[in-house]
Amino acid sequence: MMTVPETMGLFVQAPSQPGGTSILANPLVLLVPMIAIFYFLMIRPAQQRQKKVTEMLKNLKNGDKVITNGGIYGTIVGLEDDSVQLRIAEQVKIKLSRSAIVGLQAENKES
């Protein structure tokens, strides 16, 4: 009858080096830089764009030429708290929400 050595069936672990595991094995070491990169490439630029749009909407005044989110070009002829009156053609005015304005028209160069 054969005898089974005591080490059979047991997992033999190689001796580890001092210091234990690799620094890359810790998930936090990789997660923190990924979050920082995500913040600086995605979140921060979006916040800055939103801040500029909010500031532009706050500083609208009569006579400003604007573009709406529907693609309508017009000139502001009236302002209220949360809406503007926009002249889009001679004798044609529409009232719309301030948030519908996406930007100011670029100044046209006389050609």
N, C-alpha and C positions, 0 to 999 in steps of 0.2 A: 504494500500500500504506500502511495506517495503522500508525502506531507506537503502542505502548501506553506510556503514561506509567509511570515507574518506581514510582509510588505505588499504582497499580492492583494489586489482589491482596494488598496489605499492609493490615493492620489499623492504622488510625490511632488513636492513643491521645490522648485529651484531656490537656492538661497538668494535673497533680495539684496540689492545694493543699498548702501546707506543713503538715506533720503527718501526711500520708498518709491512712489510712483512718479511719473513724468509730470511736469507742470502743465502740459496740455491736456492731461487727463481730467483736470478739474473743470467742470462745465462753466463755472463762474468766470474763469480766466478768459474764455472765449465769448461768453454772453455779454459781459460788460462792454467790450469794444464794439461788438455788433450793435448794441443798443445806442451807443454814442454815435456811431456812423449813421445809423438810421435817423437819429434825431437831427444831425447836422445836414443830412442830404434830403430829408423829406419833411419833417415837422417844422423846423425853424423857418425854411423859406416860405412855406405855406402860411405861417403866422405873420411873417413880414408882409406878404402880399395882401392878406386880409386887413392888416393894420393900414396899409396904404389906401385900399378901397374905402375903408371906413372913414378915414381922414378926408378923402376926396368927396364922399357923399356929404360929410358934415360941412365942407367948405363950398358947396354949390351956391351960385348966386345968379340973379337975373342976367340974361345975355350969354351965359355959358352955352357952348355948343357941345352936345352930348350924344352918345350912342346908347341905345337900350339893349337889353339882352335878346330882344326880338329882331335886332338889326335895324331899328328905326333911327334915323338921324334927325335931330331937331335942336331947337333953341329954347332954353328955359325962359318962360315969361311969367311964371308965378311959383312961389314956394309956400309950402305949408309944413307942419311938423313932420309928417311921415309921407307926404306926397308932393309931386311937382306938376306944374302945368307946362306942357311942351308944345311949342308951335312947330308943326311938321310941314306945313305949306301955308300959303297966303290964306288967311281966314280959317285955318284948320288948326284947332288946339285939342290936345288930349290930356287927360289927367291920369297919372300913373304913380305907382309906389316909387319912393326913392331907391329902394333896393333893386328895381328893374333897370337902373342906370348902371352900366358896366364901365364906362369910361368917358373921358373928354375926347372930342374930335381933335385930330392933329391939325395944326394950322396949315391951311392951304397956301402954297406959294403961287403968286401970280405968274402965269405963263404967257 
